[in-house]
């Protein structure tokens, strides 16, 4: 048995085709067939059902689970050997919310990539609740989002604190208010984030505590989308204070203080505690944790 055979079986399970697997692995179809036949002969079992579409047998599925673990160990070994060169390099997949990706990460990554050009970063946007799941399952290397839960399988570290704000267009009837009570949420049409976001859960809890049924006219998945709708005076909204810094400075949005919203929400870094931290991740985490809070919070 060799690594190439395991990679071929994994590719067949994904493509459900000997031909497609061969194309992706730069192998001929006969070579793919020969590798699988060799595995089946060695383990004296049938791993692949060759009817169309091609699928793995029950034994093939069990074999695949172990093959994935073996390949994972091999990849970790390659990374550890690479780290011996003492030059931070590699690929980091970051998962974060849309607003953090737009407002915070450019300031962080511009410095980081200037200092460590051999480290490549990929950014995926998602709700904070999804970040936890993706990190735990190894789908992203590092998450940056609201720290909403404690998980023994994950390490977290606070980077800064954010709050949520009631915002309106300068043309909105509430724009002139210097302060509002929570009762304003009872009759004001609102654009809110979707229920899988920290901001929406926070608003829902406030409304529940005060027995308010909010008048939700629209739900959107990111603060950036919400801001655009509020700017054209479609409705009021409650979104992250950090996400509206530029709009407040330009005067395209107005913030209305609301005591019940004045709660600090920690934003931080999330990564799997049991995962091998390669040189790229180690350097990124070190730099991230060493940055002062002012690096993340805009003072414009």
MARNU-294241 format. One record per residue (C-alpha): residue number from 0; residue in three letters; y negated, x negated, z negated. Coordinates in pm, whole numbers, plus 32768, in hexadecimal, padded with zeros to 4 digits. Layout:
<pts>
+------+------+------+------+------+
! semi ! baza !    y !    x !    z !
+------+------+------+------+------+
!  NUM !  ALA !    Y !    X !    Z !
...
+------+------+------+------+------+
</pts>
This chain:
<pts>
+------+------+------+------+------+
! semi ! baza !    y !    x !    z !
+------+------+------+------+------+
!    0 !  UNK ! 8000 ! 8000 ! 8000 !
!    1 !  UNK ! 7EA1 ! 7F80 ! 8053 !
!    2 !  UNK ! 7D3C ! 7FF5 ! 8028 !
!    3 !  UNK ! 7D17 ! 804E ! 8198 !
!    4 !  UNK ! 7E36 ! 8146 ! 817D !
!    5 !  UNK ! 7D92 ! 81F3 ! 8055 !
!    6 !  UNK ! 7C45 ! 8206 ! 810D !
!    7 !  UNK ! 7CF6 ! 829B ! 8239 !
!    8 !  UNK ! 7DA0 ! 83A9 ! 8168 !
!    9 !  UNK ! 7C53 ! 8401 ! 80C5 !
!   10 !  UNK ! 7BA9 ! 841D ! 8218 !
!   11 !  UNK ! 7CBF ! 84FE ! 829B !
!   12 !  UNK ! 7C91 ! 85E3 ! 816F !
!   13 !  UNK ! 7B1E ! 85FF ! 81C2 !
!   14 !  UNK ! 7B32 ! 8625 ! 833C !
!   15 !  UNK ! 7C80 ! 86DF ! 8350 !
!   16 !  UNK ! 7CC5 ! 8619 ! 848D !
!   17 !  UNK ! 7D75 ! 84D2 ! 84E2 !
!   18 !  UNK ! 7C8E ! 84A2 ! 860E !
!   19 !  UNK ! 7B48 ! 84DB ! 854E !
!   20 !  UNK ! 7BC0 ! 83FF ! 8430 !
!   21 !  UNK ! 7C0A ! 82EA ! 8528 !
!   22 !  UNK ! 7AB5 ! 8308 ! 85CB !
!   23 !  UNK ! 7A02 ! 82EA ! 847B !
!   24 !  UNK ! 7ADB ! 81C2 ! 8411 !
!   25 !  UNK ! 7AD3 ! 8117 ! 8566 !
!   26 !  UNK ! 7C4C ! 813A ! 8587 !
!   27 !  UNK ! 7D1E ! 81C4 ! 86A0 !
!   28 !  UNK ! 7DDC ! 8306 ! 8660 !
!   29 !  UNK ! 7F2D ! 824F ! 8671 !
!   30 !  UNK ! 7EAD ! 8159 ! 856C !
!   31 !  UNK ! 7E4A ! 8278 ! 8487 !
!   32 !  UNK ! 7FA0 ! 831A ! 84B3 !
!   33 !  UNK ! 804E ! 81CE ! 846F !
!   34 !  UNK ! 7F8D ! 8198 ! 832B !
!   35 !  UNK ! 7FE4 ! 82F1 ! 82A5 !
!   36 !  UNK ! 8151 ! 82CF ! 8311 !
!   37 !  UNK ! 8163 ! 8180 ! 825E !
!   38 !  UNK ! 80E0 ! 8220 ! 811D !
!   39 !  UNK ! 81D5 ! 8340 ! 8138 !
!   40 !  UNK ! 82F9 ! 8250 ! 8170 !
!   41 !  UNK ! 8293 ! 8177 ! 8048 !
!   42 !  UNK ! 8279 ! 829E ! 7F59 !
!   43 !  UNK ! 8395 ! 8362 ! 7FFC !
!   44 !  UNK ! 82CF ! 84A4 ! 801C !
!   45 !  UNK ! 8201 ! 856D ! 8114 !
!   46 !  UNK ! 808D ! 854B ! 80D1 !
!   47 !  UNK ! 7FF7 ! 85F5 ! 8204 !
!   48 !  UNK ! 8046 ! 8742 ! 82A6 !
!   49 !  UNK ! 8010 ! 86F0 ! 8414 !
!   50 !  UNK ! 7FDF ! 8858 ! 8488 !
!   51 !  UNK ! 7E80 ! 88A8 ! 8503 !
!   52 !  UNK ! 7D9D ! 8892 ! 844C !
!   53 !  UNK ! 7E34 ! 8766 ! 839B !
!   54 !  UNK ! 7E49 ! 8790 ! 8220 !
!   55 !  UNK ! 7EDE ! 86D5 ! 80FC !
!   56 !  UNK ! 8020 ! 874F ! 8060 !
!   57 !  UNK ! 8032 ! 8792 ! 7EEB !
!   58 !  UNK ! 80B6 ! 8632 ! 7EBC !
!   59 !  UNK ! 7FA4 ! 85B5 ! 7FA1 !
!   60 !  UNK ! 7E9B ! 8656 ! 7EC2 !
!   61 !  UNK ! 7F2B ! 85AC ! 7D8D !
!   62 !  UNK ! 7F37 ! 8463 ! 7E4B !
!   63 !  UNK ! 7DCE ! 8490 ! 7EB9 !
!   64 !  UNK ! 7D52 ! 84BA ! 7D53 !
!   65 !  UNK ! 7DE8 ! 836B ! 7CF5 !
!   66 !  UNK ! 7D71 ! 82CA ! 7E38 !
!   67 !  UNK ! 7C09 ! 8330 ! 7DEB !
!   68 !  UNK ! 7C23 ! 8293 ! 7C92 !
!   69 !  UNK ! 7CB1 ! 8151 ! 7D27 !
!   70 !  UNK ! 7B9C ! 813E ! 7E2A !
!   71 !  UNK ! 7A9C ! 817D ! 7D1A !
!   72 !  UNK ! 7B24 ! 8057 ! 7C53 !
!   73 !  UNK ! 7B19 ! 7F7B ! 7D89 !
!   74 !  UNK ! 79AD ! 7FDB ! 7DCC !
!   75 !  UNK ! 7953 ! 7F90 ! 7C62 !
!   76 !  UNK ! 79FD ! 7E3E ! 7C81 !
!   77 !  UNK ! 7932 ! 7DEE ! 7DBA !
!   78 !  UNK ! 77F2 ! 7E4B ! 7D05 !
!   79 !  UNK ! 7845 ! 7D79 ! 7BD3 !
!   80 !  UNK ! 788F ! 7C4C ! 7CAE !
!   81 !  UNK ! 7749 ! 7C82 ! 7D68 !
!   82 !  UNK ! 7690 ! 7C8B ! 7C1B !
!   83 !  UNK ! 7705 ! 7B28 ! 7BD3 !
!   84 !  UNK ! 7600 ! 7AB2 ! 7CCB !
!   85 !  UNK ! 74F6 ! 7B19 ! 7BCB !
!   86 !  UNK ! 741C ! 7BB5 ! 7CD9 !
!   87 !  UNK ! 73D7 ! 7D29 ! 7C9B !
!   88 !  UNK ! 7452 ! 7DD8 ! 7DD1 !
!   89 !  UNK ! 750D ! 7F0E ! 7E39 !
!   90 !  UNK ! 74CD ! 807D ! 7E70 !
!   91 !  UNK ! 744E ! 817A ! 7D70 !
!   92 !  UNK ! 7463 ! 82F1 ! 7DA7 !
!   93 !  UNK ! 7355 ! 839D ! 7CD8 !
!   94 !  UNK ! 7356 ! 8510 ! 7C88 !
!   95 !  UNK ! 7211 ! 85B0 ! 7C1A !
!   96 !  UNK ! 713D ! 86E8 ! 7C37 !
!   97 !  UNK ! 7059 ! 8719 ! 7D61 !
!   98 !  UNK ! 6F1A ! 86F7 ! 7C94 !
!   99 !  UNK ! 6F8C ! 85B3 ! 7BF0 !
!  100 !  UNK ! 6FF8 ! 852B ! 7D44 !
!  101 !  UNK ! 6E9B ! 856D ! 7DCC !
!  102 !  UNK ! 6DBE ! 852C ! 7C9E !
!  103 !  UNK ! 6E6F ! 841C ! 7BD6 !
!  104 !  UNK ! 6F6A ! 8356 ! 7CA3 !
!  105 !  UNK ! 6E7B ! 82C6 ! 7DA8 !
!  106 !  UNK ! 6DC2 ! 8207 ! 7C97 !
!  107 !  UNK ! 6F08 ! 8188 ! 7C03 !
!  108 !  UNK ! 6FC1 ! 8135 ! 7D44 !
!  109 !  UNK ! 6E9E ! 8085 ! 7DEE !
!  110 !  UNK ! 6EA1 ! 7F7E ! 7CD9 !
!  111 !  UNK ! 701B ! 7F6F ! 7CBF !
!  112 !  UNK ! 7060 ! 7F40 ! 7E31 !
!  113 !  UNK ! 6F54 ! 7E34 ! 7E50 !
!  114 !  UNK ! 6FFF ! 7D6F ! 7D3C !
!  115 !  UNK ! 7167 ! 7DB1 ! 7DA9 !
!  116 !  UNK ! 7178 ! 7DE2 ! 7F23 !
!  117 !  UNK ! 72F5 ! 7DC0 ! 7F28 !
!  118 !  UNK ! 731B ! 7F04 ! 7E63 !
!  119 !  UNK ! 7327 ! 803F ! 7F36 !
!  120 !  UNK ! 72D5 ! 8192 ! 7E9B !
!  121 !  UNK ! 7331 ! 82EE ! 7F13 !
!  122 !  UNK ! 7285 ! 841B ! 7E73 !
!  123 !  UNK ! 731F ! 8575 ! 7E5A !
!  124 !  UNK ! 724F ! 869B ! 7DDA !
!  125 !  UNK ! 72EB ! 87A0 ! 7CF6 !
!  126 !  UNK ! 72AB ! 886B ! 7BB6 !
!  127 !  UNK ! 72CB ! 87B1 ! 7A6B !
!  128 !  UNK ! 73FE ! 887E ! 7A0E !
!  129 !  UNK ! 74AD ! 8805 ! 7B4A !
!  130 !  UNK ! 744C ! 869D ! 7B07 !
!  131 !  UNK ! 7525 ! 8698 ! 79CE !
!  132 !  UNK ! 7653 ! 871A ! 7A8D !
!  133 !  UNK ! 7623 ! 862A ! 7BB0 !
!  134 !  UNK ! 7601 ! 84FB ! 7ACC !
!  135 !  UNK ! 7733 ! 855A ! 79FE !
!  136 !  UNK ! 7804 ! 8588 ! 7B37 !
!  137 !  UNK ! 7793 ! 843E ! 7BCC !
!  138 !  UNK ! 76DF ! 84DB ! 7CF5 !
!  139 !  UNK ! 7596 ! 8433 ! 7C9C !
!  140 !  UNK ! 7564 ! 82EC ! 7BE0 !
!  141 !  UNK ! 742A ! 833A ! 7B19 !
!  142 !  UNK ! 7377 ! 847E ! 7AD2 !
!  143 !  UNK ! 720A ! 84AB ! 7A74 !
!  144 !  UNK ! 71B8 ! 8603 ! 79EF !
!  145 !  UNK ! 717A ! 86DE ! 78C1 !
!  146 !  UNK ! 725F ! 8682 ! 77A0 !
!  147 !  UNK ! 72F0 ! 87DA ! 7760 !
!  148 !  UNK ! 743C ! 8795 ! 76B5 !
!  149 !  UNK ! 750B ! 8699 ! 75F8 !
!  150 !  UNK ! 7647 ! 8627 ! 76A5 !
!  151 !  UNK ! 772D ! 8521 ! 7606 !
!  152 !  UNK ! 7788 ! 84A4 ! 7762 !
!  153 !  UNK ! 761E ! 8458 ! 77BF !
!  154 !  UNK ! 7511 ! 8369 ! 7748 !
!  155 !  UNK ! 73A8 ! 83E1 ! 7747 !
!  156 !  UNK ! 7259 ! 833E ! 76FF !
!  157 !  UNK ! 7104 ! 83E8 ! 76ED !
!  158 !  UNK ! 7000 ! 8369 ! 77E5 !
!  159 !  UNK ! 6EE2 ! 845D ! 77A3 !
!  160 !  UNK ! 6E93 ! 85C1 ! 7735 !
!  161 !  UNK ! 6E24 ! 86E0 ! 7813 !
!  162 !  UNK ! 6DA2 ! 8840 ! 77D2 !
!  163 !  UNK ! 6D90 ! 897B ! 78A3 !
!  164 !  UNK ! 6C4A ! 8A22 ! 7909 !
!  165 !  UNK ! 6BD3 ! 8B78 ! 7979 !
!  166 !  UNK ! 6B1E ! 8B36 ! 7AC2 !
!  167 !  UNK ! 6A5B ! 8C0C ! 7BB6 !
!  168 !  UNK ! 6987 ! 8BE9 ! 7CED !
!  169 !  UNK ! 680E ! 8BC4 ! 7CB3 !
!  170 !  UNK ! 67F2 ! 8D1D ! 7D58 !
!  171 !  UNK ! 68E3 ! 8DC2 ! 7C63 !
!  172 !  UNK ! 6853 ! 8EC2 ! 7B6A !
!  173 !  UNK ! 68C9 ! 8DE8 ! 7A47 !
!  174 !  UNK ! 6829 ! 8CA8 ! 7ACD !
!  175 !  UNK ! 66F8 ! 8CC2 ! 79E9 !
!  176 !  UNK ! 67BF ! 8CE4 ! 78A6 !
!  177 !  UNK ! 67A6 ! 8BBF ! 77B5 !
!  178 !  UNK ! 68D5 ! 8C31 ! 76EE !
!  179 !  UNK ! 69D4 ! 8D48 ! 7700 !
!  180 !  UNK ! 6AD1 ! 8DEA ! 7619 !
!  181 !  UNK ! 6C3F ! 8E16 ! 766E !
!  182 !  UNK ! 6BF7 ! 8F84 ! 76BF !
!  183 !  UNK ! 6B60 ! 8F13 ! 7809 !
!  184 !  UNK ! 6CC4 ! 8EDC ! 7882 !
!  185 !  UNK ! 6D11 ! 904D ! 785B !
!  186 !  UNK ! 6C3A ! 90CD ! 7979 !
!  187 !  UNK ! 6BED ! 8F9B ! 7A4F !
!  188 !  UNK ! 6CBC ! 8F78 ! 7B8D !
!  189 !  UNK ! 6D72 ! 8E2B ! 7B75 !
!  190 !  UNK ! 6E1A ! 8D32 ! 7C5A !
!  191 !  UNK ! 6F2B ! 8C85 ! 7B92 !
!  192 !  UNK ! 7027 ! 8B76 ! 7BCA !
!  193 !  UNK ! 7192 ! 8BDE ! 7BFF !
!  194 !  UNK ! 726B ! 8C29 ! 7ACD !
!  195 !  UNK ! 7325 ! 8ADB ! 7AE5 !
!  196 !  UNK ! 71EB ! 8A14 ! 7A8E !
!  197 !  UNK ! 716B ! 89A4 ! 793B !
!  198 !  UNK ! 7015 ! 8A40 ! 7977 !
!  199 !  UNK ! 70A6 ! 8B95 ! 79C2 !
!  200 !  UNK ! 718D ! 8B91 ! 7895 !
!  201 !  UNK ! 7065 ! 8B35 ! 77BB !
!  202 !  UNK ! 6F92 ! 8C56 ! 7842 !
!  203 !  UNK ! 70B3 ! 8D4B ! 7822 !
!  204 !  UNK ! 70E2 ! 8CEA ! 76B6 !
!  205 !  UNK ! 6F6F ! 8D19 ! 7667 !
!  206 !  UNK ! 6F73 ! 8E70 ! 770D !
!  207 !  UNK ! 70AE ! 8ED0 ! 7650 !
!  208 !  UNK ! 7018 ! 8E62 ! 7502 !
!  209 !  UNK ! 6EE5 ! 8F3C ! 7541 !
!  210 !  UNK ! 6FA4 ! 905E ! 75E0 !
!  211 !  UNK ! 6EF0 ! 9031 ! 772B !
!  212 !  UNK ! 6F84 ! 9094 ! 7879 !
!  213 !  UNK ! 6ECF ! 8FAA ! 796C !
!  214 !  UNK ! 6E5B ! 902F ! 7ABC !
!  215 !  UNK ! 6F07 ! 8F2F ! 7B9D !
!  216 !  UNK ! 6E9B ! 8F50 ! 7D07 !
!  217 !  UNK ! 6F44 ! 8E17 ! 7D88 !
!  218 !  UNK ! 7040 ! 8D0D ! 7D1F !
!  219 !  UNK ! 7038 ! 8BB0 ! 7DB5 !
!  220 !  UNK ! 7111 ! 8A7F ! 7D7D !
!  221 !  UNK ! 7004 ! 8973 ! 7D59 !
!  222 !  UNK ! 6EAD ! 8949 ! 7CBF !
!  223 !  UNK ! 6E25 ! 88D0 ! 7E0D !
!  224 !  UNK ! 6E79 ! 8A1E ! 7EAF !
!  225 !  UNK ! 6DE8 ! 8ADC ! 7D88 !
!  226 !  UNK ! 6C9E ! 8A1F ! 7D9C !
!  227 !  UNK ! 6C6C ! 8A73 ! 7F08 !
!  228 !  UNK ! 6C9D ! 8BE6 ! 7EC4 !
!  229 !  UNK ! 6BAB ! 8BE2 ! 7D9F !
!  230 !  UNK ! 6AA4 ! 8B27 ! 7E68 !
!  231 !  UNK ! 6A95 ! 8C46 ! 7F62 !
!  232 !  UNK ! 6A67 ! 8D34 ! 7E3C !
!  233 !  UNK ! 6BB2 ! 8DE5 ! 7E65 !
!  234 !  UNK ! 6BE6 ! 8DF6 ! 7CEB !
!  235 !  UNK ! 6BD2 ! 8D2B ! 7BAA !
!  236 !  UNK ! 6CE5 ! 8C37 ! 7B47 !
!  237 !  UNK ! 6D6F ! 8B66 ! 7A2B !
!  238 !  UNK ! 6DCD ! 8A05 ! 7A94 !
!  239 !  UNK ! 6DD6 ! 889E ! 7A1B !
!  240 !  UNK ! 6C89 ! 8808 ! 79B1 !
!  241 !  UNK ! 6CE6 ! 86BD ! 7A53 !
!  242 !  UNK ! 6D21 ! 8768 ! 7BA0 !
!  243 !  UNK ! 6BC0 ! 87F8 ! 7BB4 !
!  244 !  UNK ! 6AEE ! 86C7 ! 7B53 !
!  245 !  UNK ! 6A6A ! 868F ! 7CB2 !
!  246 !  UNK ! 6A23 ! 8801 ! 7CF5 !
!  247 !  UNK ! 695E ! 8823 ! 7BB1 !
!  248 !  UNK ! 6890 ! 86F2 ! 7C0D !
!  249 !  UNK ! 6848 ! 877D ! 7D68 !
!  250 !  UNK ! 67FE ! 88D6 ! 7CDD !
!  251 !  UNK ! 6902 ! 898E ! 7DB0 !
!  252 !  UNK ! 69AB ! 8A0C ! 7C72 !
!  253 !  UNK ! 6928 ! 8A7A ! 7B1D !
!  254 !  UNK ! 69E9 ! 8A52 ! 79DA !
!  255 !  UNK ! 69CD ! 8B5C ! 78CA !
!  256 !  UNK ! 6A2C ! 8AE2 ! 776B !
!  257 !  UNK ! 6B39 ! 8BB6 ! 76C8 !
!  258 !  UNK ! 6BA3 ! 8B58 ! 7567 !
!  259 !  UNK ! 6D0D ! 8BC0 ! 7597 !
!  260 !  UNK ! 6D31 ! 8ACB ! 76BA !
!  261 !  UNK ! 6CB9 ! 89A1 ! 75F2 !
!  262 !  UNK ! 6E16 ! 8917 ! 75B4 !
!  263 !  UNK ! 6E74 ! 87B2 ! 7610 !
!  264 !  UNK ! 6FA6 ! 8788 ! 76EB !
!  265 !  UNK ! 7044 ! 862B ! 76F9 !
!  266 !  UNK ! 707C ! 859A ! 7852 !
!  267 !  UNK ! 7166 ! 8474 ! 7866 !
!  268 !  UNK ! 7277 ! 83AC ! 790D !
!  269 !  UNK ! 73E3 ! 841D ! 790D !
!  270 !  UNK ! 7516 ! 834E ! 7961 !
!  271 !  UNK ! 768A ! 8358 ! 7916 !
!  272 !  UNK ! 76EA ! 829A ! 77DC !
!  273 !  UNK ! 7844 ! 822E ! 7855 !
!  274 !  UNK ! 77D7 ! 81BF ! 79AE !
!  275 !  UNK ! 77C0 ! 8052 ! 7A0E !
!  276 !  UNK ! 764E ! 8002 ! 7A2E !
!  277 !  UNK ! 7626 ! 7F1C ! 7B5A !
!  278 !  UNK ! 750C ! 7E22 ! 7B7E !
!  279 !  UNK ! 7432 ! 7F15 ! 7C44 !
!  280 !  UNK ! 7456 ! 802A ! 7B42 !
!  281 !  UNK ! 742B ! 7F37 ! 7A21 !
!  282 !  UNK ! 72E6 ! 7EAF ! 7AAF !
!  283 !  UNK ! 7260 ! 8008 ! 7B04 !
!  284 !  UNK ! 72B1 ! 8096 ! 79AC !
!  285 !  UNK ! 7218 ! 7F68 ! 7902 !
!  286 !  UNK ! 70D5 ! 7F86 ! 79C6 !
!  287 !  UNK ! 70C6 ! 80FE ! 799D !
!  288 !  UNK ! 70F5 ! 80F7 ! 7823 !
!  289 !  UNK ! 6FFB ! 7FDB ! 7801 !
!  290 !  UNK ! 6EE0 ! 8095 ! 78AA !
!  291 !  UNK ! 6DD2 ! 812E ! 77CA !
!  292 !  UNK ! 6DAB ! 82A9 ! 77CA !
!  293 !  UNK ! 6C5C ! 8281 ! 787E !
!  294 !  UNK ! 6D1C ! 8204 ! 79AD !
!  295 !  UNK ! 6DB2 ! 835E ! 79D6 !
!  296 !  UNK ! 6C91 ! 8439 ! 7964 !
!  297 !  UNK ! 6B75 ! 8443 ! 7A5D !
!  298 !  UNK ! 6A18 ! 841B ! 79CC !
!  299 !  UNK ! 695F ! 8494 ! 7B02 !
+------+------+------+------+------+
</pts>
